[in-house]
Amino acid sequence: MYVEGRDKLQVEGWVGVVRKLRYKDFQLVTRPSALESEDGVGMEKKKEEKEKELDIGVAEVESVKEFGNHMEKRGVWNWWRKGMGYA
């Protein structure tokens, strides 16, 4: 699972709800933090440019590779790879 929010408190609240669901294999891979662009472009500008490309809401994917593609579109692919232990 991956979550974005307007601020750190919203994300931490969502993580708290998921923890209470007691998913069998739940692991918090990385702590909630402010999103930083990997390509040097400011996140606000990047969001405006890519707003139409990004899926908003809940979505299910069929594979880790497909999920990685979503992370790349969001500009957090390297962060995701590091958190998953791939890098």
N, CA, C and O atoms as a CHARMM CRD file, in Angstrom:
* protein
*
  348
    1    1 MET  N      0.83400  -1.18300   0.00000 PROA 1      0.00000
    2    1 MET  CA     0.00000   0.00000   0.00000 PROA 1      0.00000
    3    1 MET  C      0.87800   1.24500   0.00000 PROA 1      0.00000
    4    1 MET  O      1.99300   1.24700   0.52300 PROA 1      0.00000
    5    2 TYR  N      0.35700   2.27400  -0.58600 PROA 2      0.00000
    6    2 TYR  CA     1.04300   3.55900  -0.63900 PROA 2      0.00000
    7    2 TYR  C     -0.00600   4.62900  -0.39700 PROA 2      0.00000
    8    2 TYR  O     -1.12900   4.52700  -0.89200 PROA 2      0.00000
    9    3 VAL  N      0.35800   5.66000   0.36600 PROA 3      0.00000
   10    3 VAL  CA    -0.58900   6.73900   0.65100 PROA 3      0.00000
   11    3 VAL  C      0.10400   8.08900   0.53700 PROA 3      0.00000
   12    3 VAL  O      1.26700   8.23600   0.91400 PROA 3      0.00000
   13    4 GLU  N     -0.62200   9.07000   0.01300 PROA 4      0.00000
   14    4 GLU  CA    -0.19400  10.46500   0.01100 PROA 4      0.00000
   15    4 GLU  C     -1.27700  11.26800   0.70200 PROA 4      0.00000
   16    4 GLU  O     -2.45500  10.91800   0.62900 PROA 4      0.00000
   17    5 GLY  N     -0.89200  12.33600   1.36900 PROA 5      0.00000
   18    5 GLY  CA    -1.85500  13.21000   2.01100 PROA 5      0.00000
   19    5 GLY  C     -1.38800  14.64500   1.94700 PROA 5      0.00000
   20    5 GLY  O     -0.26500  14.93000   1.53200 PROA 5      0.00000
   21    6 ARG  N     -2.25800  15.54300   2.36100 PROA 6      0.00000
   22    6 ARG  CA    -1.91000  16.96400   2.34000 PROA 6      0.00000
   23    6 ARG  C     -0.81700  17.28600   3.35100 PROA 6      0.00000
   24    6 ARG  O     -0.03400  18.21400   3.14900 PROA 6      0.00000
   25    7 ASP  N     -0.76400  16.52200   4.43600 PROA 7      0.00000
   26    7 ASP  CA     0.28000  16.74900   5.43700 PROA 7      0.00000
   27    7 ASP  C      0.61100  15.43600   6.14800 PROA 7      0.00000
   28    7 ASP  O     -0.07800  14.42800   5.98900 PROA 7      0.00000
   29    8 LYS  N      1.66800  15.48100   6.92200 PROA 8      0.00000
   30    8 LYS  CA     2.16800  14.28900   7.60100 PROA 8      0.00000
   31    8 LYS  C      1.13000  13.70700   8.56700 PROA 8      0.00000
   32    8 LYS  O      1.03600  12.48600   8.69900 PROA 8      0.00000
   33    9 LEU  N      0.35700  14.55100   9.23600 PROA 9      0.00000
   34    9 LEU  CA    -0.64600  14.06700  10.18400 PROA 9      0.00000
   35    9 LEU  C     -1.71900  13.22400   9.50600 PROA 9      0.00000
   36    9 LEU  O     -2.15400  12.21700  10.06500 PROA 9      0.00000
   37   10 GLN  N     -2.14900  13.61600   8.31400 PROA 10     0.00000
   38   10 GLN  CA    -3.13500  12.81500   7.58400 PROA 10     0.00000
   39   10 GLN  C     -2.58100  11.43400   7.24800 PROA 10     0.00000
   40   10 GLN  O     -3.27200  10.42600   7.39700 PROA 10     0.00000
   41   11 VAL  N     -1.34500  11.39700   6.79800 PROA 11     0.00000
   42   11 VAL  CA    -0.72100  10.12400   6.43800 PROA 11     0.00000
   43   11 VAL  C     -0.55700   9.25700   7.68000 PROA 11     0.00000
   44   11 VAL  O     -0.85600   8.06300   7.64300 PROA 11     0.00000
   45   12 GLU  N     -0.08700   9.84100   8.78000 PROA 12     0.00000
   46   12 GLU  CA     0.07500   9.07500  10.01900 PROA 12     0.00000
   47   12 GLU  C     -1.26900   8.54000  10.50500 PROA 12     0.00000
   48   12 GLU  O     -1.33500   7.42800  11.02700 PROA 12     0.00000
   49   13 GLY  N     -2.33600   9.31300  10.34100 PROA 13     0.00000
   50   13 GLY  CA    -3.66800   8.85000  10.71900 PROA 13     0.00000
   51   13 GLY  C     -4.09000   7.63900   9.90900 PROA 13     0.00000
   52   13 GLY  O     -4.65200   6.68800  10.45200 PROA 13     0.00000
   53   14 TRP  N     -3.81900   7.67100   8.60400 PROA 14     0.00000
   54   14 TRP  CA    -4.15200   6.54800   7.73100 PROA 14     0.00000
   55   14 TRP  C     -3.34900   5.31100   8.12900 PROA 14     0.00000
   56   14 TRP  O     -3.88900   4.20600   8.18500 PROA 14     0.00000
   57   15 VAL  N     -2.07200   5.49900   8.40100 PROA 15     0.00000
   58   15 VAL  CA    -1.23000   4.37700   8.81800 PROA 15     0.00000
   59   15 VAL  C     -1.77300   3.77500  10.11800 PROA 15     0.00000
   60   15 VAL  O     -1.78500   2.55400  10.27600 PROA 15     0.00000
   61   16 GLY  N     -2.22000   4.62200  11.04400 PROA 16     0.00000
   62   16 GLY  CA    -2.80200   4.13400  12.29500 PROA 16     0.00000
   63   16 GLY  C     -4.03100   3.27600  12.06500 PROA 16     0.00000
   64   16 GLY  O     -4.20900   2.25000  12.72300 PROA 16     0.00000
   65   17 VAL  N     -4.87800   3.68800  11.13800 PROA 17     0.00000
   66   17 VAL  CA    -6.07600   2.90000  10.81700 PROA 17     0.00000
   67   17 VAL  C     -5.68200   1.54400  10.24800 PROA 17     0.00000
   68   17 VAL  O     -6.24300   0.52100  10.64000 PROA 17     0.00000
   69   18 VAL  N     -4.72700   1.52800   9.33400 PROA 18     0.00000
   70   18 VAL  CA    -4.28600   0.26800   8.71700 PROA 18     0.00000
   71   18 VAL  C     -3.68500  -0.65500   9.77500 PROA 18     0.00000
   72   18 VAL  O     -3.93300  -1.86000   9.75000 PROA 18     0.00000
   73   19 ARG  N     -2.91000  -0.11400  10.69200 PROA 19     0.00000
   74   19 ARG  CA    -2.33100  -0.93500  11.77200 PROA 19     0.00000
   75   19 ARG  C     -3.43400  -1.61300  12.59000 PROA 19     0.00000
   76   19 ARG  O     -3.31100  -2.78200  12.95700 PROA 19     0.00000
   77   20 LYS  N     -4.50100  -0.88000  12.86900 PROA 20     0.00000
   78   20 LYS  CA    -5.59600  -1.43100  13.67200 PROA 20     0.00000
   79   20 LYS  C     -6.35000  -2.54000  12.95000 PROA 20     0.00000
   80   20 LYS  O     -7.02100  -3.35000  13.59000 PROA 20     0.00000
   81   21 LEU  N     -6.24700  -2.58400  11.62800 PROA 21     0.00000
   82   21 LEU  CA    -6.89300  -3.65500  10.86700 PROA 21     0.00000
   83   21 LEU  C     -6.17600  -4.99000  11.06100 PROA 21     0.00000
   84   21 LEU  O     -6.73200  -6.05000  10.77300 PROA 21     0.00000
   85   22 ARG  N     -4.95300  -4.92900  11.54600 PROA 22     0.00000
   86   22 ARG  CA    -4.15300  -6.11700  11.86000 PROA 22     0.00000
   87   22 ARG  C     -3.97800  -7.05900  10.66100 PROA 22     0.00000
   88   22 ARG  O     -4.18200  -8.26800  10.76100 PROA 22     0.00000
   89   23 TYR  N     -3.59600  -6.46800   9.53700 PROA 23     0.00000
   90   23 TYR  CA    -3.25500  -7.29800   8.38700 PROA 23     0.00000
   91   23 TYR  C     -2.14100  -8.24300   8.77700 PROA 23     0.00000
   92   23 TYR  O     -1.19600  -7.84100   9.45600 PROA 23     0.00000
   93   24 LYS  N     -2.23400  -9.48100   8.36300 PROA 24     0.00000
   94   24 LYS  CA    -1.27900 -10.51300   8.73600 PROA 24     0.00000
   95   24 LYS  C      0.16300 -10.14100   8.38700 PROA 24     0.00000
   96   24 LYS  O      1.06400 -10.34100   9.20200 PROA 24     0.00000
   97   25 ASP  N      0.38900  -9.60800   7.20000 PROA 25     0.00000
   98   25 ASP  CA     1.75000  -9.33400   6.73800 PROA 25     0.00000
   99   25 ASP  C      2.08600  -7.84800   6.70200 PROA 25     0.00000
  100   25 ASP  O      2.99500  -7.44300   5.97700 PROA 25     0.00000
  101   26 PHE  N      1.36200  -7.01600   7.48100 PROA 26     0.00000
  102   26 PHE  CA     1.60000  -5.56600   7.44600 PROA 26     0.00000
  103   26 PHE  C      2.97900  -5.22200   7.97700 PROA 26     0.00000
  104   26 PHE  O      3.37500  -5.67900   9.04900 PROA 26     0.00000
  105   27 GLN  N      3.71100  -4.41100   7.21700 PROA 27     0.00000
  106   27 GLN  CA     4.99400  -3.85400   7.63800 PROA 27     0.00000
  107   27 GLN  C      5.01800  -2.39900   7.20100 PROA 27     0.00000
  108   27 GLN  O      4.63700  -2.07500   6.07700 PROA 27     0.00000
  109   28 LEU  N      5.46300  -1.53400   8.08400 PROA 28     0.00000
  110   28 LEU  CA     5.65000  -0.13000   7.71100 PROA 28     0.00000
  111   28 LEU  C      7.07300  -0.02200   7.18100 PROA 28     0.00000
  112   28 LEU  O      8.03300  -0.00800   7.95200 PROA 28     0.00000
  113   29 VAL  N      7.19900   0.05100   5.87800 PROA 29     0.00000
  114   29 VAL  CA     8.50900   0.01300   5.23200 PROA 29     0.00000
  115   29 VAL  C      9.28600   1.29300   5.46500 PROA 29     0.00000
  116   29 VAL  O     10.48200   1.24900   5.75500 PROA 29     0.00000
  117   30 THR  N      8.62100   2.43300   5.34300 PROA 30     0.00000
  118   30 THR  CA     9.26100   3.71700   5.61200 PROA 30     0.00000
  119   30 THR  C      8.30000   4.57600   6.42500 PROA 30     0.00000
  120   30 THR  O      7.08200   4.47600   6.28400 PROA 30     0.00000
  121   31 ARG  N      8.86000   5.40400   7.25900 PROA 31     0.00000
  122   31 ARG  CA     8.05500   6.29400   8.09700 PROA 31     0.00000
  123   31 ARG  C      7.42400   7.39200   7.24600 PROA 31     0.00000
  124   31 ARG  O      8.01000   7.80700   6.24600 PROA 31     0.00000
  125   32 PRO  N      6.24100   7.86600   7.62700 PROA 32     0.00000
  126   32 PRO  CA     5.64800   9.00700   6.90400 PROA 32     0.00000
  127   32 PRO  C      6.57400  10.22300   6.95200 PROA 32     0.00000
  128   32 PRO  O      7.14400  10.54800   7.99300 PROA 32     0.00000
  129   33 SER  N      6.70700  10.87300   5.82200 PROA 33     0.00000
  130   33 SER  CA     7.55200  12.06300   5.74500 PROA 33     0.00000
  131   33 SER  C      7.11200  12.91400   4.56600 PROA 33     0.00000
  132   33 SER  O      6.28300  12.49900   3.75600 PROA 33     0.00000
  133   34 ALA  N      7.67300  14.10100   4.48300 PROA 34     0.00000
  134   34 ALA  CA     7.36700  15.00600   3.37400 PROA 34     0.00000
  135   34 ALA  C      7.91800  14.41900   2.07900 PROA 34     0.00000
  136   34 ALA  O      9.01400  13.86000   2.05400 PROA 34     0.00000
  137   35 LEU  N      7.15400  14.55200   1.02100 PROA 35     0.00000
  138   35 LEU  CA     7.53900  14.04100  -0.28300 PROA 35     0.00000
  139   35 LEU  C      8.54300  14.97900  -0.93000 PROA 35     0.00000
  140   35 LEU  O      8.34300  16.19400  -0.96500 PROA 35     0.00000
  141   36 GLU  N      9.61900  14.40800  -1.43900 PROA 36     0.00000
  142   36 GLU  CA    10.64100  15.19100  -2.12900 PROA 36     0.00000
  143   36 GLU  C     10.78100  14.67200  -3.54900 PROA 36     0.00000
  144   36 GLU  O     10.76700  13.46500  -3.78700 PROA 36     0.00000
  145   37 SER  N     10.91600  15.59000  -4.48100 PROA 37     0.00000
  146   37 SER  CA    11.06400  15.22200  -5.88000 PROA 37     0.00000
  147   37 SER  C     12.41400  14.55500  -6.11200 PROA 37     0.00000
  148   37 SER  O     13.42700  14.95700  -5.53900 PROA 37     0.00000
  149   38 GLU  N     12.41200  13.54000  -6.95300 PROA 38     0.00000
  150   38 GLU  CA    13.65700  12.85200  -7.28400 PROA 38     0.00000
  151   38 GLU  C     14.36100  13.45900  -8.48800 PROA 38     0.00000
  152   38 GLU  O     15.52700  13.16000  -8.74300 PROA 38     0.00000
  153   39 ASP  N     13.65600  14.31200  -9.23000 PROA 39     0.00000
  154   39 ASP  CA    14.25200  14.85200 -10.44700 PROA 39     0.00000
  155   39 ASP  C     14.58100  16.33900 -10.35100 PROA 39     0.00000
  156   39 ASP  O     14.89700  16.96500 -11.36200 PROA 39     0.00000
  157   40 GLY  N     14.51200  16.91400  -9.14300 PROA 40     0.00000
  158   40 GLY  CA    14.87600  18.30800  -8.95500 PROA 40     0.00000
  159   40 GLY  C     13.76800  19.30200  -9.24800 PROA 40     0.00000
  160   40 GLY  O     13.94000  20.49700  -9.00800 PROA 40     0.00000
  161   41 VAL  N     12.63500  18.84000  -9.76100 PROA 41     0.00000
  162   41 VAL  CA    11.50200  19.72500 -10.02900 PROA 41     0.00000
  163   41 VAL  C     10.67300  19.81700  -8.76200 PROA 41     0.00000
  164   41 VAL  O     10.42000  18.79900  -8.11800 PROA 41     0.00000
  165   42 GLY  N     10.24500  21.01400  -8.39000 PROA 42     0.00000
  166   42 GLY  CA     9.43000  21.18300  -7.19100 PROA 42     0.00000
  167   42 GLY  C      8.18400  20.31900  -7.23900 PROA 42     0.00000
  168   42 GLY  O      7.55600  20.20100  -8.29100 PROA 42     0.00000
  169   43 MET  N      7.81400  19.71200  -6.11800 PROA 43     0.00000
  170   43 MET  CA     6.68300  18.79600  -6.08800 PROA 43     0.00000
  171   43 MET  C      5.37800  19.48100  -6.47100 PROA 43     0.00000
  172   43 MET  O      4.55500  18.87100  -7.15300 PROA 43     0.00000
  173   44 GLU  N      5.16000  20.72300  -6.05900 PROA 44     0.00000
  174   44 GLU  CA     3.91100  21.39500  -6.41000 PROA 44     0.00000
  175   44 GLU  C      3.80200  21.57900  -7.92500 PROA 44     0.00000
  176   44 GLU  O      2.74500  21.33800  -8.50700 PROA 44     0.00000
  177   45 LYS  N      4.88400  22.00200  -8.55300 PROA 45     0.00000
  178   45 LYS  CA     4.87000  22.17300 -10.00600 PROA 45     0.00000
  179   45 LYS  C      4.67200  20.81700 -10.68000 PROA 45     0.00000
  180   45 LYS  O      3.90700  20.69900 -11.63800 PROA 45     0.00000
  181   46 LYS  N      5.35500  19.81100 -10.18500 PROA 46     0.00000
  182   46 LYS  CA     5.25600  18.48400 -10.76500 PROA 46     0.00000
  183   46 LYS  C      3.82500  17.95100 -10.66100 PROA 46     0.00000
  184   46 LYS  O      3.31200  17.36200 -11.61200 PROA 46     0.00000
  185   47 LYS  N      3.18300  18.15700  -9.51200 PROA 47     0.00000
  186   47 LYS  CA     1.80900  17.69100  -9.33700 PROA 47     0.00000
  187   47 LYS  C      0.87200  18.36300 -10.31700 PROA 47     0.00000
  188   47 LYS  O     -0.01900  17.71700 -10.86800 PROA 47     0.00000
  189   48 GLU  N      1.06200  19.65300 -10.54000 PROA 48     0.00000
  190   48 GLU  CA     0.21400  20.37000 -11.49300 PROA 48     0.00000
  191   48 GLU  C      0.38600  19.80200 -12.90000 PROA 48     0.00000
  192   48 GLU  O     -0.59400  19.63100 -13.62600 PROA 48     0.00000
  193   49 GLU  N      1.61800  19.51300 -13.28200 PROA 49     0.00000
  194   49 GLU  CA     1.90100  19.01200 -14.62300 PROA 49     0.00000
  195   49 GLU  C      1.37600  17.60400 -14.82800 PROA 49     0.00000
  196   49 GLU  O      0.92800  17.26800 -15.92400 PROA 49     0.00000
  197   50 LYS  N      1.42200  16.76900 -13.79100 PROA 50     0.00000
  198   50 LYS  CA     1.07100  15.36700 -13.93300 PROA 50     0.00000
  199   50 LYS  C     -0.29100  15.01000 -13.36000 PROA 50     0.00000
  200   50 LYS  O     -0.65700  13.83500 -13.31300 PROA 50     0.00000
  201   51 GLU  N     -1.03700  16.00800 -12.92800 PROA 51     0.00000
  202   51 GLU  CA    -2.31400  15.75400 -12.25600 PROA 51     0.00000
  203   51 GLU  C     -3.23000  14.82200 -13.04800 PROA 51     0.00000
  204   51 GLU  O     -3.87900  13.95400 -12.46500 PROA 51     0.00000
  205   52 LYS  N     -3.28800  14.98900 -14.35300 PROA 52     0.00000
  206   52 LYS  CA    -4.16400  14.17300 -15.18100 PROA 52     0.00000
  207   52 LYS  C     -3.64800  12.74500 -15.33500 PROA 52     0.00000
  208   52 LYS  O     -4.43300  11.82900 -15.58000 PROA 52     0.00000
  209   53 GLU  N     -2.33800  12.54600 -15.19400 PROA 53     0.00000
  210   53 GLU  CA    -1.75100  11.21900 -15.37500 PROA 53     0.00000
  211   53 GLU  C     -1.88000  10.33800 -14.14000 PROA 53     0.00000
  212   53 GLU  O     -1.90900   9.11400 -14.26000 PROA 53     0.00000
  213   54 LEU  N     -1.95800  10.93500 -12.96400 PROA 54     0.00000
  214   54 LEU  CA    -1.92500  10.17400 -11.72700 PROA 54     0.00000
  215   54 LEU  C     -3.30300   9.69700 -11.30200 PROA 54     0.00000
  216   54 LEU  O     -4.28300  10.44100 -11.35900 PROA 54     0.00000
  217   55 ASP  N     -3.35800   8.45000 -10.87900 PROA 55     0.00000
  218   55 ASP  CA    -4.58900   7.90700 -10.33400 PROA 55     0.00000
  219   55 ASP  C     -4.76900   8.42300  -8.92100 PROA 55     0.00000
  220   55 ASP  O     -3.82800   8.41700  -8.12700 PROA 55     0.00000
  221   56 ILE  N     -5.97700   8.86800  -8.60500 PROA 56     0.00000
  222   56 ILE  CA    -6.29100   9.33000  -7.26300 PROA 56     0.00000
  223   56 ILE  C     -7.37100   8.41500  -6.72100 PROA 56     0.00000
  224   56 ILE  O     -8.33900   8.10800  -7.41700 PROA 56     0.00000
  225   57 GLY  N     -7.21100   7.98100  -5.49000 PROA 57     0.00000
  226   57 GLY  CA    -8.18200   7.08300  -4.88200 PROA 57     0.00000
  227   57 GLY  C     -7.56500   5.72700  -4.62900 PROA 57     0.00000
  228   57 GLY  O     -6.34400   5.57500  -4.63200 PROA 57     0.00000
  229   58 VAL  N     -8.40300   4.75900  -4.41400 PROA 58     0.00000
  230   58 VAL  CA    -7.95800   3.40200  -4.12600 PROA 58     0.00000
  231   58 VAL  C     -7.89100   2.62600  -5.42800 PROA 58     0.00000
  232   58 VAL  O     -8.82100   2.66700  -6.23200 PROA 58     0.00000
  233   59 ALA  N     -6.79700   1.92200  -5.63200 PROA 59     0.00000
  234   59 ALA  CA    -6.63600   1.11600  -6.83400 PROA 59     0.00000
  235   59 ALA  C     -5.87900  -0.15400  -6.48600 PROA 59     0.00000
  236   59 ALA  O     -5.00900  -0.14500  -5.61600 PROA 59     0.00000
  237   60 GLU  N     -6.20600  -1.23300  -7.15600 PROA 60     0.00000
  238   60 GLU  CA    -5.52000  -2.50200  -6.96500 PROA 60     0.00000
  239   60 GLU  C     -4.69900  -2.79400  -8.21100 PROA 60     0.00000
  240   60 GLU  O     -5.14400  -2.54300  -9.33100 PROA 60     0.00000
  241   61 VAL  N     -3.50300  -3.32300  -8.01100 PROA 61     0.00000
  242   61 VAL  CA    -2.65000  -3.69800  -9.13900 PROA 61     0.00000
  243   61 VAL  C     -2.38300  -5.19300  -9.07300 PROA 61     0.00000
  244   61 VAL  O     -2.53800  -5.81600  -8.02200 PROA 61     0.00000
  245   62 GLU  N     -1.98500  -5.75600 -10.19400 PROA 62     0.00000
  246   62 GLU  CA    -1.79200  -7.20100 -10.29800 PROA 62     0.00000
  247   62 GLU  C     -0.38500  -7.66600  -9.93100 PROA 62     0.00000
  248   62 GLU  O     -0.18500  -8.83900  -9.61500 PROA 62     0.00000
  249   63 SER  N      0.59900  -6.75000  -9.97100 PROA 63     0.00000
  250   63 SER  CA     1.97400  -7.19000  -9.73100 PROA 63     0.00000
  251   63 SER  C      2.79300  -6.08100  -9.08600 PROA 63     0.00000
  252   63 SER  O      2.41200  -4.91100  -9.10500 PROA 63     0.00000
  253   64 VAL  N      3.92600  -6.47800  -8.51200 PROA 64     0.00000
  254   64 VAL  CA     4.85700  -5.51600  -7.93800 PROA 64     0.00000
  255   64 VAL  C      5.41800  -4.63200  -9.04800 PROA 64     0.00000
  256   64 VAL  O      5.64000  -3.43900  -8.83900 PROA 64     0.00000
  257   65 LYS  N      5.64800  -5.20800 -10.21900 PROA 65     0.00000
  258   65 LYS  CA     6.16100  -4.43500 -11.35000 PROA 65     0.00000
  259   65 LYS  C      5.18500  -3.30900 -11.72200 PROA 65     0.00000
  260   65 LYS  O      5.60200  -2.17500 -11.95800 PROA 65     0.00000
  261   66 GLU  N      3.89200  -3.62800 -11.77100 PROA 66     0.00000
  262   66 GLU  CA     2.89100  -2.61800 -12.08400 PROA 66     0.00000
  263   66 GLU  C      2.85700  -1.53100 -11.00500 PROA 66     0.00000
  264   66 GLU  O      2.72800  -0.34600 -11.31100 PROA 66     0.00000
  265   67 PHE  N      2.97500  -1.94800  -9.74000 PROA 67     0.00000
  266   67 PHE  CA     3.00300  -0.98000  -8.64900 PROA 67     0.00000
  267   67 PHE  C      4.22800  -0.08000  -8.78600 PROA 67     0.00000
  268   67 PHE  O      4.13700   1.12800  -8.56900 PROA 67     0.00000
  269   68 GLY  N      5.36800  -0.65900  -9.14400 PROA 68     0.00000
  270   68 GLY  CA     6.57900   0.12300  -9.37400 PROA 68     0.00000
  271   68 GLY  C      6.38500   1.15700 -10.47400 PROA 68     0.00000
  272   68 GLY  O      6.90500   2.26900 -10.38400 PROA 68     0.00000
  273   69 ASN  N      5.63900   0.79200 -11.51300 PROA 69     0.00000
  274   69 ASN  CA     5.33700   1.74600 -12.58500 PROA 69     0.00000
  275   69 ASN  C      4.53400   2.93000 -12.05200 PROA 69     0.00000
  276   69 ASN  O      4.76100   4.07100 -12.45300 PROA 69     0.00000
  277   70 HSD  N      3.59500   2.65400 -11.14700 PROA 70     0.00000
  278   70 HSD  CA     2.81800   3.74000 -10.53400 PROA 70     0.00000
  279   70 HSD  C      3.72500   4.64600  -9.69700 PROA 70     0.00000
  280   70 HSD  O      3.56900   5.86700  -9.70500 PROA 70     0.00000
  281   71 MET  N      4.66000   4.04700  -8.98400 PROA 71     0.00000
  282   71 MET  CA     5.58300   4.83300  -8.14600 PROA 71     0.00000
  283   71 MET  C      6.47500   5.70800  -9.02700 PROA 71     0.00000
  284   71 MET  O      6.78300   6.84600  -8.67300 PROA 71     0.00000
  285   72 GLU  N      6.88700   5.16600 -10.18000 PROA 72     0.00000
  286   72 GLU  CA     7.71100   5.94700 -11.10600 PROA 72     0.00000
  287   72 GLU  C      6.93600   7.15200 -11.62800 PROA 72     0.00000
  288   72 GLU  O      7.48700   8.25000 -11.70600 PROA 72     0.00000
  289   73 LYS  N      5.66100   6.96600 -11.98800 PROA 73     0.00000
  290   73 LYS  CA     4.82900   8.07600 -12.46500 PROA 73     0.00000
  291   73 LYS  C      4.67900   9.15800 -11.39700 PROA 73     0.00000
  292   73 LYS  O      4.59500  10.34200 -11.72400 PROA 73     0.00000
  293   74 ARG  N      4.64600   8.76600 -10.14200 PROA 74     0.00000
  294   74 ARG  CA     4.49000   9.71800  -9.04700 PROA 74     0.00000
  295   74 ARG  C      5.80600  10.41000  -8.68900 PROA 74     0.00000
  296   74 ARG  O      5.82000  11.34300  -7.88600 PROA 74     0.00000
  297   75 GLY  N      6.90000   9.95900  -9.27900 PROA 75     0.00000
  298   75 GLY  CA     8.19300  10.58500  -9.01300 PROA 75     0.00000
  299   75 GLY  C      8.84400  10.12100  -7.73100 PROA 75     0.00000
  300   75 GLY  O      9.68900  10.82000  -7.17100 PROA 75     0.00000
  301   76 VAL  N      8.45200   8.92800  -7.25200 PROA 76     0.00000
  302   76 VAL  CA     9.01200   8.41300  -5.99800 PROA 76     0.00000
  303   76 VAL  C      9.58500   7.00400  -6.17900 PROA 76     0.00000
  304   76 VAL  O      9.67800   6.24100  -5.21800 PROA 76     0.00000
  305   77 TRP  N      9.96300   6.66600  -7.39900 PROA 77     0.00000
  306   77 TRP  CA    10.42400   5.32000  -7.70100 PROA 77     0.00000
  307   77 TRP  C     11.68300   4.94800  -6.91500 PROA 77     0.00000
  308   77 TRP  O     11.75200   3.86000  -6.34400 PROA 77     0.00000
  309   78 ASN  N     12.67400   5.83500  -6.88000 PROA 78     0.00000
  310   78 ASN  CA    13.90800   5.52800  -6.14300 PROA 78     0.00000
  311   78 ASN  C     13.63400   5.38900  -4.64700 PROA 78     0.00000
  312   78 ASN  O     14.19400   4.51100  -3.99200 PROA 78     0.00000
  313   79 TRP  N     12.77300   6.25500  -4.10600 PROA 79     0.00000
  314   79 TRP  CA    12.38900   6.16100  -2.69400 PROA 79     0.00000
  315   79 TRP  C     11.71400   4.82300  -2.42000 PROA 79     0.00000
  316   79 TRP  O     12.01800   4.16900  -1.42200 PROA 79     0.00000
  317   80 TRP  N     10.80600   4.41100  -3.29300 PROA 80     0.00000
  318   80 TRP  CA    10.09000   3.14800  -3.14400 PROA 80     0.00000
  319   80 TRP  C     11.05500   1.95900  -3.22900 PROA 80     0.00000
  320   80 TRP  O     10.97600   1.03700  -2.41600 PROA 80     0.00000
  321   81 ARG  N     11.95800   1.98000  -4.20600 PROA 81     0.00000
  322   81 ARG  CA    12.93500   0.88000  -4.34100 PROA 81     0.00000
  323   81 ARG  C     13.79800   0.75000  -3.09400 PROA 81     0.00000
  324   81 ARG  O     14.08000  -0.35700  -2.63500 PROA 81     0.00000
  325   82 LYS  N     14.21500   1.88500  -2.55200 PROA 82     0.00000
  326   82 LYS  CA    15.03500   1.85900  -1.33300 PROA 82     0.00000
  327   82 LYS  C     14.23100   1.28200  -0.17100 PROA 82     0.00000
  328   82 LYS  O     14.72700   0.42400   0.55900 PROA 82     0.00000
  329   83 GLY  N     12.98900   1.75000   0.00700 PROA 83     0.00000
  330   83 GLY  CA    12.14100   1.26600   1.08600 PROA 83     0.00000
  331   83 GLY  C     11.84800  -0.22300   0.99000 PROA 83     0.00000
  332   83 GLY  O     11.72700  -0.89800   2.01200 PROA 83     0.00000
  333   84 MET  N     11.73300  -0.74100  -0.22800 PROA 84     0.00000
  334   84 MET  CA    11.44200  -2.15800  -0.44400 PROA 84     0.00000
  335   84 MET  C     12.70500  -3.02500  -0.35900 PROA 84     0.00000
  336   84 MET  O     12.62800  -4.25300  -0.37900 PROA 84     0.00000
  337   85 GLY  N     13.86500  -2.37100  -0.26500 PROA 85     0.00000
  338   85 GLY  CA    15.11200  -3.13400  -0.17700 PROA 85     0.00000
  339   85 GLY  C     15.67900  -3.52800  -1.52200 PROA 85     0.00000
  340   85 GLY  O     16.56800  -4.37700  -1.58700 PROA 85     0.00000
  341   86 TYR  N     15.18900  -2.93400  -2.59800 PROA 86     0.00000
  342   86 TYR  CA    15.68400  -3.25100  -3.94600 PROA 86     0.00000
  343   86 TYR  C     16.92800  -2.45900  -4.30000 PROA 86     0.00000
  344   86 TYR  O     17.66800  -2.84700  -5.20400 PROA 86     0.00000
  345   87 ALA  N     17.17400  -1.35800  -3.60700 PROA 87     0.00000
  346   87 ALA  CA    18.32600  -0.49900  -3.93900 PROA 87     0.00000
  347   87 ALA  C     19.21400  -0.32800  -2.73000 PROA 87     0.00000
  348   87 ALA  O     20.23300   0.35800  -2.80500 PROA 87     0.00000
